[in-house]
Amino acid sequence: MFEQIITGFLIAFSPLTIGMLILGVALGGMFGALPGLTATMAMAILVPFTFFLPTMIGIPFLLGIYKGGIWGGSIPAILINVPGTGASVATLYDGYPLSKQGFAKKALLVALIASAAGEFLADIFVLFVMEPLSRVALMFGAADFFSLILASLIVMSTVSRGNPIKGLISMGFGLFLATIGTDPAFGLRRFTFGSLYLTGGFSFVPLVIGLFAFSEVLAAVFNRKKDSLSGSIAKDKGPGLTGKEVKRIIPPILRGTVVGTITGMIPALAQPIAAFLAYSIEKRTGKNRKMMGKGAIEGVAAPEAANNAVNGGALVPLLTFGIPGDIVTAILLGAFVVQGLRPGPRLMVDNPEIMYAILTTLVVGNFVLLFVGRLLIEPFSQIVMIPRNILLPILVVMCFVGAYAINNSYFDVFTGLIFGVIGFLMKRYGFNTPTMAIAFLLGFKLETYLVQALAISKGDWSTFVTRPISVTLLVLVVVMLFYGVYNGLQRKREQISDNE
């Protein structure tokens, strides 16, 4: 394993790989720094352009966007009290007070150092545990994988933010969309209505571009409120970080890293949850807890370490079981498949060299994040103020080009437009678009494992309850379903009582 890690580092330090990491971090940071533009949007729009690149050029570019996008969201949170991404909501509690006190530069440096350090430690953990976990995953059979995917989707639907019942409906809609096309058992067409374009089903990337990029454009068009990002950034008169302050932020970074790594390994518990957990722990146990919420650098370090550490932890279920924990890793899953890599138990067995190269690129990418972030903090602090009405037309063009570039098909552009409208309506009425997209992505796998399990057992459905792993996961499914329905009904009663 150590020889493969060393080989991976040699590949990761190639000029083209480093160059694509730098470009990815810069673009991701720019999207994160602009309120309303997220890492998810950046990935959705730019992923088609990586399909024509070699693996160790295209994948590092996407990983750089992932890293830069989560970090970049801290910039507007600190400067103008508007989180660039959901992952940065907890950062503004102490980041913005620091900025108002004239310590914006200090807060931005803390966010950058915590982001790079938190993800570095998480990536080191992933680098050394991936192979043992892959061996464990090899023990899973078709029935176990069916139950694992089903349990993951149910957890995403019921635990993620929003109404659990609407989350389950979103999951069901995604699974239905996955059935459109040719079924895996008999090769029959389903729900194609005679259209040749639907024989292979909807393409995932145009669907994601529509749901997460074009829908945001529609939301901005229909939102009549004036842009709230007018004004100027307060001039920073405070000093940078001192050595004593660097020592102060080490414990919250370590605590945030542990929280973020563990959270990332659990599907559906994404960056915002990890950031709030880390902030809550710091507020209760930190040495400077009395200053939390008033401008404590620990209040910036803990959530920023946690939300970036999620990036590393989320790769564990993605690479070992082929199950994305959030929509960004779902896009990464699609990119891996296009590159000829199929995330799952055999990935580390069949492609050890390329996988260790990717994992070591993750580690190297944190030094790139630290370097690029330090260079671009001041420029990004200025682009925070660019009005969205200037950016949105550019994004529309990029959406169209990205959707068309995948298969050179106007049908994919039409797919992006349709799902842009669907995504806009789903968000407006409180439905869960990430759950729908992930259910669509995993739907074919879910059905395939179901067919395989029944074929192996010769049609005996009891195979799902006689295998220990499978039955344990199915019990979790039942518990989470009851939880989701009960929680949804409880929220409905509270809304009715509030209206009365």
C-alpha positions as CSV (number, residue, x, y, z in Angstrom):
1,M,0.0,0.0,0.0
2,F,2.8,2.4,0.9
3,E,4.5,1.9,-2.5
4,Q,1.2,2.8,-4.2
5,I,0.8,5.9,-2.0
6,I,4.2,7.1,-3.0
7,T,3.4,6.4,-6.7
8,G,0.2,8.3,-6.2
9,F,2.1,11.3,-4.8
10,L,4.4,11.3,-7.8
11,I,1.4,11.4,-10.2
12,A,-0.3,14.1,-8.0
13,F,2.7,16.4,-8.3
14,S,2.6,16.3,-12.1
15,P,2.4,19.8,-13.6
16,L,-1.0,19.2,-15.4
17,T,-2.6,17.8,-12.2
18,I,-1.4,20.7,-10.1
19,G,-2.5,23.1,-12.8
20,M,-6.0,21.7,-12.9
21,L,-6.2,21.7,-9.1
22,I,-5.3,25.4,-9.0
23,L,-7.9,26.2,-11.7
24,G,-10.5,24.1,-9.9
25,V,-9.9,25.7,-6.5
26,A,-9.9,29.2,-8.0
27,L,-13.3,28.6,-9.9
28,G,-14.8,26.8,-6.9
29,G,-13.7,29.6,-4.6
30,M,-15.2,32.2,-6.9
31,F,-18.6,30.4,-7.1
32,G,-18.6,30.0,-3.3
33,A,-17.7,33.7,-2.7
34,L,-20.7,34.9,-4.7
35,P,-23.9,34.5,-2.7
36,G,-26.4,32.4,-4.5
37,L,-23.7,30.6,-6.5
38,T,-22.6,27.4,-4.9
39,A,-20.1,24.5,-5.3
40,T,-23.0,22.4,-6.5
41,M,-23.8,24.8,-9.2
42,A,-20.1,25.0,-10.2
43,M,-19.8,21.3,-10.4
44,A,-23.0,20.9,-12.3
45,I,-22.1,23.4,-14.9
46,L,-18.4,22.5,-15.3
47,V,-18.5,18.7,-15.0
48,P,-19.3,18.1,-18.7
49,F,-16.0,19.7,-19.8
50,T,-14.0,17.1,-17.8
51,F,-15.5,14.2,-19.8
52,F,-13.1,14.9,-22.6
53,L,-10.0,15.0,-20.3
54,P,-7.8,12.2,-19.0
55,T,-8.7,10.9,-15.6
56,M,-5.9,12.6,-13.7
57,I,-6.7,15.9,-15.2
58,G,-10.5,16.0,-15.1
59,I,-11.0,14.5,-11.6
60,P,-8.5,16.8,-9.9
61,F,-10.2,19.7,-11.5
62,L,-13.5,18.6,-10.0
63,L,-11.9,17.9,-6.6
64,G,-10.4,21.4,-6.7
65,I,-13.9,22.9,-7.3
66,Y,-15.2,20.9,-4.4
67,K,-12.6,22.2,-2.0
68,G,-12.6,25.8,-3.2
69,G,-16.4,26.0,-3.3
70,I,-16.9,25.0,0.3
71,W,-14.1,27.3,1.5
72,G,-15.2,30.2,-0.7
73,G,-18.6,30.4,1.0
74,S,-17.0,31.7,4.2
75,I,-15.9,35.0,2.4
76,P,-19.4,36.6,2.1
77,A,-20.4,35.1,5.4
78,I,-17.6,37.0,7.1
79,L,-17.7,40.2,5.1
80,I,-21.4,40.9,4.5
81,N,-23.2,38.4,6.8
82,V,-24.6,36.4,3.8
83,P,-23.4,32.8,3.6
84,G,-22.1,31.9,0.2
85,T,-23.1,28.3,0.7
86,G,-25.2,26.5,3.2
87,A,-22.0,25.1,4.7
88,S,-21.0,28.6,5.8
89,V,-24.1,29.6,7.8
90,A,-22.5,28.8,11.2
91,T,-19.4,30.8,10.2
92,L,-21.2,34.1,10.1
93,Y,-22.1,34.0,13.8
94,D,-18.5,35.0,14.7
95,G,-17.1,35.8,11.3
96,Y,-19.3,38.9,10.7
97,P,-18.8,40.3,14.2
98,L,-15.0,40.1,13.7
99,S,-15.4,41.9,10.4
100,K,-17.5,44.7,12.0
101,Q,-14.8,45.1,14.7
102,G,-12.2,45.7,11.9
103,F,-10.7,42.1,11.9
104,A,-12.0,40.9,8.6
105,K,-8.6,39.8,7.4
106,K,-8.0,37.9,10.6
107,A,-11.3,36.1,10.2
108,L,-10.7,35.3,6.5
109,L,-7.3,33.8,7.3
110,V,-8.7,31.7,10.1
111,A,-11.4,30.4,7.7
112,L,-8.8,29.5,5.1
113,I,-6.3,27.8,7.5
114,A,-9.2,25.9,9.2
115,S,-10.6,24.8,5.9
116,A,-7.3,23.5,4.5
117,A,-6.2,21.9,7.8
118,G,-9.6,20.2,8.5
119,E,-9.8,18.7,5.0
120,F,-6.1,17.7,5.0
121,L,-6.5,15.6,8.2
122,A,-9.8,14.1,6.8
123,D,-8.1,13.2,3.5
124,I,-5.2,11.6,5.4
125,F,-7.7,9.4,7.3
126,V,-9.5,8.5,4.0
127,L,-6.1,7.6,2.4
128,F,-5.3,5.0,5.0
129,V,-8.7,3.5,5.7
130,M,-10.0,3.2,2.1
131,E,-8.3,-0.2,1.4
132,P,-9.5,-1.9,4.6
133,L,-13.0,-0.6,4.1
134,S,-13.0,-1.9,0.6
135,R,-12.3,-5.3,1.9
136,V,-15.2,-5.1,4.2
137,A,-17.4,-3.9,1.3
138,L,-16.4,-7.1,-0.7
139,M,-18.3,-9.1,1.9
140,F,-21.6,-7.5,0.8
141,G,-23.9,-9.5,-1.5
142,A,-26.5,-8.2,-4.0
143,A,-29.3,-8.4,-1.3
144,D,-27.0,-6.4,1.1
145,F,-26.3,-3.7,-1.4
146,F,-30.0,-3.4,-2.3
147,S,-30.8,-2.9,1.4
148,L,-27.9,-0.5,1.9
149,I,-28.9,1.8,-1.0
150,L,-32.6,1.7,0.1
151,A,-31.6,2.6,3.7
152,S,-29.3,5.4,2.5
153,L,-32.1,6.9,0.4
154,I,-34.6,6.6,3.2
155,V,-32.2,8.3,5.6
156,M,-31.5,11.1,3.1
157,S,-35.3,11.6,2.7
158,T,-36.2,11.7,6.4
159,V,-33.1,13.2,8.1
160,S,-32.2,16.0,5.6
161,R,-33.7,19.5,6.0
162,G,-37.3,20.1,5.1
163,N,-40.5,18.1,5.5
164,P,-39.7,14.3,5.8
165,I,-42.8,13.4,3.9
166,K,-41.9,15.7,1.1
167,G,-38.4,14.2,1.2
168,L,-39.9,10.7,0.7
169,I,-42.1,12.0,-2.2
170,S,-38.9,13.5,-3.7
171,M,-37.2,10.2,-3.4
172,G,-40.1,8.4,-5.0
173,F,-40.1,10.8,-7.9
174,G,-36.4,10.3,-8.4
175,L,-36.8,6.5,-8.4
176,F,-39.6,6.8,-10.9
177,L,-37.4,8.9,-13.3
178,A,-34.7,6.2,-13.0
179,T,-37.2,3.6,-14.4
180,I,-37.6,5.5,-17.7
181,G,-35.6,3.8,-20.4
182,T,-34.5,0.1,-20.7
183,D,-35.0,-2.2,-17.7
184,P,-32.0,-4.2,-16.4
185,A,-33.7,-7.6,-16.3
186,F,-35.3,-8.1,-19.7
187,G,-34.1,-5.1,-21.8
188,L,-37.7,-3.8,-22.3
189,R,-38.5,-0.2,-22.8
190,R,-40.5,1.6,-20.1
191,F,-42.2,5.0,-20.1
192,T,-40.4,6.0,-23.3
193,F,-43.7,6.8,-25.2
194,G,-42.0,5.7,-28.4
195,S,-39.2,8.2,-28.2
196,L,-35.7,7.0,-29.1
197,Y,-34.2,9.8,-27.0
198,L,-35.6,8.1,-23.9
199,T,-34.4,4.6,-24.7
200,G,-31.4,5.2,-22.4
201,G,-33.3,7.3,-19.9
202,F,-32.5,10.9,-19.0
203,S,-28.8,11.8,-18.7
204,F,-27.8,12.6,-15.2
205,V,-25.6,15.7,-15.9
206,P,-28.2,17.7,-17.9
207,L,-30.7,16.8,-15.1
208,V,-28.4,18.1,-12.5
209,I,-27.6,21.2,-14.5
210,G,-31.3,21.9,-14.7
211,L,-32.1,21.2,-11.0
212,F,-29.2,23.1,-9.5
213,A,-28.1,25.7,-11.9
214,F,-30.9,26.7,-14.3
215,S,-33.5,26.6,-11.5
216,E,-31.4,29.2,-9.6
217,V,-31.5,31.4,-12.6
218,L,-35.3,31.0,-12.7
219,A,-35.5,31.8,-9.0
220,A,-33.6,35.0,-9.5
221,V,-35.8,36.0,-12.4
222,F,-39.0,35.5,-10.4
223,N,-37.6,37.1,-7.3
224,R,-38.5,40.8,-7.5
225,K,-36.5,41.8,-4.4
226,K,-33.6,44.1,-5.2
227,D,-30.1,42.8,-4.9
228,S,-29.1,42.9,-1.2
229,L,-25.4,43.0,-1.9
230,S,-25.0,46.7,-2.5
231,G,-22.6,48.8,-0.4
232,S,-18.9,48.5,0.3
233,I,-16.9,46.2,2.4
234,A,-15.7,47.7,5.7
235,K,-12.0,48.6,5.6
236,D,-9.9,46.2,7.6
237,K,-7.5,48.0,10.1
238,G,-6.7,45.0,12.2
239,P,-3.5,42.9,12.2
240,G,-3.2,39.5,10.7
241,L,-3.0,36.3,12.7
242,T,-0.4,36.1,15.4
243,G,1.4,32.9,16.5
244,K,-0.5,32.9,19.7
245,E,-3.8,33.0,17.8
246,V,-2.7,30.2,15.6
247,K,-2.2,28.0,18.7
248,R,-5.6,29.0,19.9
249,I,-7.4,27.7,16.8
250,I,-5.6,24.3,16.8
251,P,-8.0,22.6,19.3
252,P,-11.2,23.8,17.6
253,I,-9.8,22.7,14.2
254,L,-9.1,19.3,15.6
255,R,-12.6,19.0,17.1
256,G,-14.2,20.3,14.0
257,T,-12.2,17.8,11.8
258,V,-13.4,14.8,13.8
259,V,-17.0,16.0,13.6
260,G,-16.8,16.7,9.9
261,T,-15.1,13.5,9.0
262,I,-17.7,11.3,10.9
263,T,-20.6,13.4,9.6
264,G,-19.3,13.1,6.0
265,M,-19.2,9.3,6.2
266,I,-23.0,9.2,7.0
267,P,-25.1,9.8,3.9
268,A,-27.5,12.8,4.1
269,L,-25.5,14.5,6.9
270,A,-23.8,17.2,4.8
271,Q,-21.7,20.3,5.5
272,P,-24.3,22.5,7.2
273,I,-25.0,19.9,9.8
274,A,-21.3,19.2,10.5
275,A,-20.7,23.0,10.8
276,F,-23.5,23.5,13.3
277,L,-22.4,20.5,15.3
278,A,-18.8,21.7,15.5
279,Y,-19.9,25.2,16.4
280,S,-22.2,23.9,19.1
281,I,-19.5,21.7,20.6
282,E,-17.1,24.6,20.6
283,K,-19.7,26.9,22.3
284,R,-20.1,24.3,25.1
285,T,-16.5,23.0,25.6
286,G,-14.1,25.6,24.1
287,K,-11.8,27.7,26.3
288,N,-13.1,30.9,24.8
289,R,-16.8,29.9,24.9
290,K,-17.9,33.1,26.6
291,M,-16.9,35.1,23.5
292,M,-18.6,32.8,21.1
293,G,-21.1,34.8,19.0
294,K,-19.3,38.0,19.8
295,G,-16.3,37.7,17.5
296,A,-14.3,34.6,18.6
297,I,-11.8,33.2,16.1
298,E,-12.6,29.8,17.5
299,G,-16.2,30.3,16.3
300,V,-14.8,30.6,12.7
301,A,-12.2,27.8,12.9
302,A,-14.5,25.0,14.2
303,P,-17.3,25.2,11.6
304,E,-14.9,25.8,8.7
305,A,-12.7,22.8,9.7
306,A,-15.9,20.7,10.0
307,N,-17.5,21.7,6.7
308,N,-14.4,21.0,4.7
309,A,-13.6,17.8,6.6
310,V,-17.0,16.5,5.3
311,N,-15.4,16.5,1.8
312,G,-13.0,13.8,2.8
313,G,-15.4,11.8,4.9
314,A,-18.0,11.8,2.1
315,L,-15.7,10.0,-0.2
316,V,-15.7,6.9,2.0
317,P,-19.3,5.7,1.2
318,L,-18.8,7.0,-2.4
319,L,-15.7,5.0,-3.2
320,T,-16.3,1.9,-1.1
321,F,-20.0,1.4,-1.8
322,G,-20.8,3.7,-4.7
323,I,-23.3,5.7,-2.6
324,P,-23.0,9.5,-2.7
325,G,-23.6,11.3,0.6
326,D,-24.7,14.6,-1.1
327,I,-25.4,16.0,-4.5
328,V,-21.7,17.1,-5.0
329,T,-20.4,13.6,-4.5
330,A,-23.3,12.3,-6.7
331,I,-21.9,14.5,-9.5
332,L,-18.4,13.1,-8.7
333,L,-19.9,9.6,-9.0
334,G,-21.1,10.4,-12.5
335,A,-17.7,11.8,-13.4
336,F,-16.0,8.7,-12.2
337,V,-18.3,6.5,-14.3
338,V,-17.6,8.5,-17.4
339,Q,-13.9,8.1,-16.8
340,G,-14.3,4.3,-16.7
341,L,-14.1,4.0,-12.9
342,R,-17.1,2.5,-11.1
343,P,-17.1,3.4,-7.4
344,G,-17.8,0.3,-5.3
345,P,-16.1,-2.6,-3.5
346,R,-13.9,-3.5,-6.4
347,L,-12.7,-0.1,-7.2
348,M,-9.6,-0.3,-5.0
349,V,-9.0,-3.9,-6.3
350,D,-9.3,-3.2,-10.0
351,N,-7.8,0.3,-10.2
352,P,-5.4,0.6,-7.2
353,E,-2.9,2.9,-9.0
354,I,-5.4,5.4,-10.3
355,M,-7.3,5.4,-7.0
356,Y,-4.3,6.1,-4.8
357,A,-3.3,8.8,-7.3
358,I,-6.7,10.4,-6.8
359,L,-6.6,10.0,-3.0
360,T,-3.1,11.5,-2.8
361,T,-4.3,14.3,-5.1
362,L,-6.9,15.1,-2.5
363,V,-4.1,15.5,0.1
364,V,-2.0,17.7,-2.2
365,G,-5.0,19.7,-3.1
366,N,-5.2,21.1,0.5
367,F,-1.8,22.8,0.1
368,V,-3.1,24.2,-3.2
369,L,-6.1,25.5,-1.4
370,L,-4.0,27.2,1.2
371,F,-1.7,28.8,-1.5
372,V,-4.4,29.8,-3.9
373,G,-6.8,30.9,-1.2
374,R,-4.1,33.2,0.3
375,L,-3.5,34.8,-3.1
376,L,-7.2,35.3,-3.9
377,I,-8.7,36.4,-0.6
378,E,-8.5,40.1,-1.5
379,P,-9.8,39.7,-5.1
380,F,-12.6,37.4,-3.9
381,S,-13.5,40.0,-1.2
382,Q,-14.3,42.4,-4.1
383,I,-16.2,40.1,-6.4
384,V,-18.6,39.4,-3.5
385,M,-20.2,42.7,-4.5
386,I,-20.9,41.9,-8.1
387,P,-24.7,42.0,-8.7
388,R,-26.2,38.7,-9.7
389,N,-28.0,40.3,-12.7
390,I,-24.6,40.5,-14.4
391,L,-23.6,36.9,-13.6
392,L,-26.9,35.2,-14.4
393,P,-26.8,35.6,-18.2
394,I,-23.3,34.2,-18.2
395,L,-24.5,31.2,-16.2
396,V,-27.4,30.6,-18.6
397,V,-25.0,30.3,-21.5
398,M,-22.8,28.0,-19.5
399,C,-25.8,25.8,-18.6
400,F,-26.7,25.4,-22.3
401,V,-23.2,24.8,-23.4
402,G,-22.6,22.2,-20.6
403,A,-25.8,20.3,-21.3
404,Y,-25.1,20.2,-25.0
405,A,-21.5,19.2,-24.7
406,I,-22.1,15.8,-23.1
407,N,-23.7,14.1,-26.1
408,N,-23.9,17.0,-28.6
409,S,-27.6,16.6,-28.3
410,Y,-30.3,19.3,-28.2
411,F,-32.4,16.8,-26.3
412,D,-30.0,17.2,-23.3
413,V,-30.5,21.0,-23.5
414,F,-34.2,20.4,-23.5
415,T,-33.8,18.0,-20.5
416,G,-31.9,20.8,-18.6
417,L,-34.6,23.3,-19.3
418,I,-37.4,20.9,-18.2
419,F,-35.6,20.0,-15.0
420,G,-34.8,23.6,-14.4
421,V,-38.5,24.3,-14.2
422,I,-39.1,21.2,-12.1
423,G,-36.3,22.2,-9.7
424,F,-37.6,25.7,-9.4
425,L,-41.1,24.4,-8.5
426,M,-39.7,21.8,-6.1
427,K,-37.7,24.4,-4.2
428,R,-40.6,26.8,-4.1
429,Y,-42.9,24.2,-2.6
430,G,-40.4,22.7,-0.1
431,F,-39.5,19.5,-1.9
432,N,-36.0,18.0,-1.7
433,T,-34.1,18.3,-5.0
434,P,-30.8,16.7,-3.8
435,T,-32.7,13.6,-2.6
436,M,-34.5,13.4,-5.9
437,A,-31.3,13.7,-7.9
438,I,-29.5,11.1,-5.8
439,A,-32.5,8.7,-6.0
440,F,-32.4,9.1,-9.7
441,L,-28.7,8.3,-9.8
442,L,-29.0,5.3,-7.6
443,G,-32.3,4.0,-8.9
444,F,-30.8,1.8,-11.7
445,K,-28.3,0.3,-9.2
446,L,-31.2,-0.4,-6.7
447,E,-33.2,-2.2,-9.3
448,T,-30.1,-4.1,-10.6
449,Y,-29.2,-5.4,-7.2
450,L,-32.9,-6.4,-6.6
451,V,-32.9,-8.4,-9.8
452,Q,-29.5,-10.0,-9.0
453,A,-30.5,-10.9,-5.5
454,L,-33.7,-12.6,-6.7
455,A,-31.9,-14.4,-9.5
456,I,-29.3,-15.8,-7.1
457,S,-32.0,-16.9,-4.7
458,K,-34.2,-18.2,-7.5
459,G,-37.0,-15.8,-6.7
460,D,-36.9,-16.3,-2.9
461,W,-37.7,-12.9,-1.3
462,S,-36.7,-14.2,2.1
463,T,-33.0,-13.7,1.0
464,F,-33.4,-10.1,2.1
465,V,-34.3,-11.0,5.7
466,T,-32.1,-14.0,6.2
467,R,-28.8,-12.2,5.6
468,P,-27.6,-10.4,8.8
469,I,-26.4,-7.2,7.0
470,S,-29.5,-6.9,4.8
471,V,-32.0,-7.5,7.6
472,T,-30.3,-5.0,9.9
473,L,-30.5,-2.3,7.2
474,L,-34.1,-3.1,6.4
475,V,-35.0,-2.7,10.1
476,L,-33.4,0.8,9.8
477,V,-35.5,1.4,6.7
478,V,-38.7,0.6,8.7
479,V,-37.7,2.7,11.7
480,M,-36.8,5.7,9.5
481,L,-40.0,5.5,7.6
482,F,-42.0,5.6,10.8
483,Y,-39.9,8.5,12.0
484,G,-40.4,10.4,8.7
485,V,-44.1,10.0,8.7
486,Y,-44.5,10.8,12.4
487,N,-42.2,13.8,12.2
488,G,-44.0,15.1,9.1
489,L,-47.4,14.8,10.7
490,Q,-46.1,16.5,13.8
491,R,-44.9,19.4,11.8
492,K,-48.2,19.6,10.0
493,R,-50.1,19.8,13.4
494,E,-47.8,22.5,14.6
495,Q,-48.4,24.5,11.4
496,I,-52.2,24.2,11.9
497,S,-52.0,25.2,15.5
498,D,-49.8,28.2,14.6
499,N,-52.3,29.3,12.0
500,E,-55.2,29.0,14.5
